[in-house]
Amino acid sequence: MKRRKILAFICTVLTAAYLFAVPASASVSDAVTSTWTTAKIQIQAVVDNVVFPAIDVILAVLLFVKIGAAYLDYRKHGQLEWTPIAIIFGGLLFSLTAPLYIWTII
């Protein structure tokens, strides 16, 4: 008698789960694509208005400090080291122009 009640309860629960189940027709790639599409505008705004200007300021300060140190080094030793200045300047140019083309790559 007790087994019948347990078996009837299990059958009822399984039947209810089968009847009320919603079939899933979406895939993981659709979910990721829709999430990226909705978040893309916000990510672009934050990166363009916060991240790249912060990198630009840091590189500009670093460039001026390096130019000053190179000048002092030139006065002390008589030779000028252009390589670090050129590398920092190239990085500054890259970060200044990156918002124009980075979103077409991504």
N, C-alpha and C positions, 0 to 999 in steps of 0.2 A: 504494500500500500504506500509506504513511504517512498519507495523507488519510483512508483508511478507518478507521484506528485512532483518529485524532482525532475523526472523525465519530461513531464508535461510543462513544467516551468522552463526548462532549458529549451524545449521546442518553441514555446511562446516567445522567449527572448530572441532566439535565432530568427524566427519568422518576422518579428517586429524589426529587428536589425536589417533584415533583407528588404522589407517593405519601405522603411524610412531612409535607406541609404541613398545618397545622391551620387550618381556616377560622375567621376572626374574625367573631364575631357581636355583639360589643359595640361601642358607639359611644363617641365622645368625651364626650358629655354624660352617659352612664351612669358613666364613669370619674370625671368631675369630681364628680358627685353623690355617689358612694360615698366619694370622698376627703373631701369636705366633711362628710359625715355622720359619718365616723370622727374627724375632726379638730375638729369643732364643740365637743365637750365640753371638750377640752383648751384650745382657744382661749378659750372662755367662762371657764374657771377662771383662766387667766392674766390676762385682761383684768379680771375682777371682783376678783381678789385682789392684783394688782400694779399695773396701769396706772391704774385709777381712784383707788386710794388715793394713788398718787404725785402725780397731778394735783390731788387734793384738798389734799394737804399744801402743794404749791407755791402753789395759789391762796389757801389760808388764810394762809400767811406773807405773800404779796403783799398780801392784804387788810389785815392788821394794819400792815404797813409803810406802806401808802397812807393808812390812817386816822391813823397817827402823823404822817406828812408833812402831811396836811391840817390836823391840829390845830396843828402848828408854823406852817403857812402862815396859818392863821386868827389865831393870836396875833401874827404879824408884820404882816399886811396887813388884817386885820379882815373878810375874806370867806372863805366856806367853799365849796369846789368839791365837789359831790355826785356829779357824773356819773361820774368814774372809779371811785369807791367803789361806786356802784350797779352798774356794769358788771361789776366783779370779783365782787361779791356775787352777781349773777345767774349768772355763770359757775360760781361755787362751788356754788350751788343746783342748777344743771343737772348738774354732774359728780357731785354727791352722789346725785341721784335717777336718773341715767342707767342704772345697772345694773338698775333695776326694769322698765324698758320698752324698752331698746335692743335686746334679743334678740328681742322680738316684731316689731320693725321689720325687722331683718335676717333 
